[in-house]
Amino acid sequence: MIYWISLQDMLGYGNTSALRTLLDRFGSPKGILEASDEELIKCGVTKAQLKRRGELSPKAIEKIIMTTQKENISVLSYDSPMYPDKLRNINEPPVVLYVIGDERILNDS
């Protein structure tokens, strides 16, 4: 989950149009985050997004994870089977969803 949260921070919210291309090219959030600037730019990552890569410290990510666990918040990454199909298919899907309650209802029609 660490890499998914880092990727969300890098891409930002509402500007994730390159997500599918990046996952197809690099296979995973870790692969994306470790790719060269040149490779990422070829896949549609902006300079502003590149600048944000790695800005979220491991300590900050750990705090996010601990808070979600403490508050009983589910964290659904884009590759999770519980991630809503309708949301997965929009142009700029969120990389990560934070869900309070029963995430199973997200895929109810």
PyMOL commands that set and color helices and strands:
alter all, ss='L'
color gray80, all
select helices_A, chain A and resi 2-11+19-26+29-34+37-42+47-52+58-70+85-88+103-107
alter helices_A, ss='H'
color red, helices_A
select strands_A, chain A and resi 73-77+96-100
alter strands_A, ss='S'
color yellow, strands_A
deselect
rebuild
show_as cartoon
